[in-house]
């Protein structure tokens, strides 16, 4: 029974020492800015590296989506069963946004198109208030009909 008493006493001492030392470590860093080198949990450089890696993956996926959309448009144009109706359009405002989808959202902007930019407008793929277009640089996307004059 004496031996069990020493084991229990040892566990209690170890637990108390752990609480004491843990409290000292946390108290020492309670004013540390999250992500700073003094923060033992997460360093800002680590977070920045991870965010950059995810951002790079998102950018590559956006490039792949644009390439696939371009391929779809080319395949549709080559398919005689789907007639393609195109016109030339001229941007009638400065910095018109070319968008991935026909909706106003800050995360679907592909490019800014300057005044008088020439576009190929695909009328059969246009929808509602949006034209589906191709720029002279080969980018495909949607622009607001309000800001494009058809030739």
ABEGO torsion letter per residue (X at the ends): XAAAAAAAAAAAAAAAAAAAAAAAAAAAAAABBBGBAABAABBAAAAAAAAAAAAAAAAAAAAAAAAAAAAAAAAAAABAABBBBBBBBBBABBGBBBBABBBBBAAABABBBBBGBBBBBBAAABBEABBBBBBAAGBBEBBBAAABBBX
